Amino acid sequence: METMYWLITLGELSGVCLAFSIATGVLSAVLLGFLIFGIKKEENPTYYCWTEKGYKTGKICFKILISIFFISFIGSIFIPTTNQLYAIYGIGGSYDYLKSNPTAKKLPDKCIKILDKWADKELKDSIK
């Protein structure tokens, strides 16, 4: 039961990272636009509304947002979703079992022989 809890929780963390990367990506793009172009006052179009202190604060906020964006983006890529975790857990356990069980190793060979006999029988029946 504990394993299923961690599979679901870790899978949801992937979605949270994706949401954070989208939100911080949009916010950093908007802030970058304000930092580059500024907000022009209508009475003097060459004057930008950024004070020196406000501009420095904006740059610091931009650096923080970009850092959060990259961390959450990498997290959304490398943390598997819930369905991917189910597949990893289910298929991985089955693969380990089949790899270590000597009876299971013989099973594919037996199945191929049975399929071959069945196919031969079907071919003979279809020719008649």
Secondary structure, DSSP 8 states (H G I E B T S, - for coil): -HHHHHHHHHHHHHHHHHHHHHHHHHHHHHHHHHHHH--B-SS-TT-BS--HHHHHHHHHHHHHHHHHHHHHHHHHHHS--HHHHHHHHHHHHHHHHHHH-HHHHHHHHHHHHHHHHHHHHHHHHHH-
